[in-house]
Structures are given as structure tokens and as C-alpha cells.
Amino acid sequence: MGEMRKAKFSVGQVVRHRLYPFRGIIFDIDPVFANTEDWWLSIPEERRPRKDQPFYHLLAENAESEYIAYVSEQNLVLDDSGQPLRHPQVPELFRQGDDGSYRPVFLQHPH
């Protein structure tokens, strides 16, 4: 078994897909592929990512809708647009700081 790679991105970061027009906020990370084989095989072979890299669970959105996405690290880049996220679950899981960054609610200290 190969050495586990450290995830490039972290929970609360806003990212966008390298190939497809959507962006989202990371809410969970798998150190390696942890979805179904059917899901993996449904990706066109020429675009199918390697399984031995971190995969990210995103509260994702595109021009038409909001949804949950599962994306390989190789297909993500940091989104530094500063545009607010409209996904309805973002306020349930994150609080936005004065600097625009997102912090998971479960890391918030009670007041």
C-alpha cells in the first residue's frame, strides 16, 4: 500500500472544479477514493481520476443549482473570487469570518 498523501485543501476552503463550471466549499475529506465503483466507472475514462489521492465532499453550486459533489484533488483549484456561496446548507455547517474565510460550526466556541 502506498504512502498517504496529505490533502492540499482543507475543510472550509472554497474551491472550483478545474474542468467543469462549478464551485463549492469543502465539508469533508477522504484521504483516498471512498465512493462506489459504479460511481467511479460512470466518469468518462479519459477524465477518470486516480483513486490514490484525496477526494473532497463539497457543498457545490453552478449557475442552475446547488448540490453535493465528490471531487478528486487533481480536479480542484482554490476559488479566490470572493463571491458568496448560496448553497442552502452553508449556514448550517459554516460561519463566515470578518476576513471572508469559512469556519466549520463544530469548531466554534460557545459564547
N, C-alpha and C positions, 0 to 999 in steps of 0.2 A: 504494500500500500504506500502511495506517495506521501510526501510531506504536505500538511495542510497549509494553504496559503492564507495569509492574513487578509481580511476584507479591506478593500480600498475605500469603501464608503461606510457610513455608519447610520444608525437609526436616527431619524430626524433630518437627514440631509435631503434636499430637493435635487432630483436628477432628471435627465431626459434620455430618451432612447436614441441611440446613435443612428438607427436606420428608419424608425417609424415616428410619425408626428404625435408623440405623447410624452407627458412628463408626470412626475409624481413624487411623493415623499416616502422614504423607506420606513417601514414599520417592523420589519423582521428580516433576519439574515440566516440563510443556511450556508454552512461552510463549503458544502458541495451540493450538487443536484439532489433534490429530495422530493421530486414530483413523480407522477406516474410515467411509466414507459410509453403509454399511449400518448400522453401529452407531449413528450419529447419527440416521438416519431411523427406527430402532427406538424412539426416545424419542417418547412422545405429543407431537404438535405443540404443544399448549398448555403443555407443560413442557420443550420443547426449548430448550437454552441457546444463546446466541450462540457462534459459533466464534472470535471475535476477543478472547478473554480467556484467561488462564492456565487450564490443566487439570492436575489433580493425580492422581498414581498413589498409591493408598492400600493399605496392609495393613489391610483393613476387617473389621469383625465386627458381627453383630447378635445377637439373642437365640438364634438357632439355629445359626449357622455362622460360619466365617472364610473370607475370600476376598479377591481383588484387585478394587479398584474404580477407576474412572476418572471423576472428578467435576469439573465446571466450578467456577470460583471463586465465581460468583454463588450456588451452592448449598451452600457450606460456611460454617460458623461455628466459632470456636475452641471446643474442648471443655475446660472448666476444672473438670470433675467430680473430677479426681484419681484416678479409677478406673483400676486397672492394665489394660493390654491383654493379652488372652490369645492373640492370633494367634500361631501357632507359628513364624512367620518373624521376629517382632520381635527375639528374642535373636540371630539370625544377622546382622541389619543394624544394630542399635542397642544402646547401653549406656545404662542409666538412671543419671543422676547423683544425688547426695545430695539435690539440690533437687527431684527428680522429673522433671526435663527429660530428653529423649532426645537422644543424640548419635550420629550415624552411626559405625559401626565403622571405616569407611575414614578417618575424621578422628582416630581415636585414636592416640596416640603409643605406640610400643612401650616396654615397661618393662624 
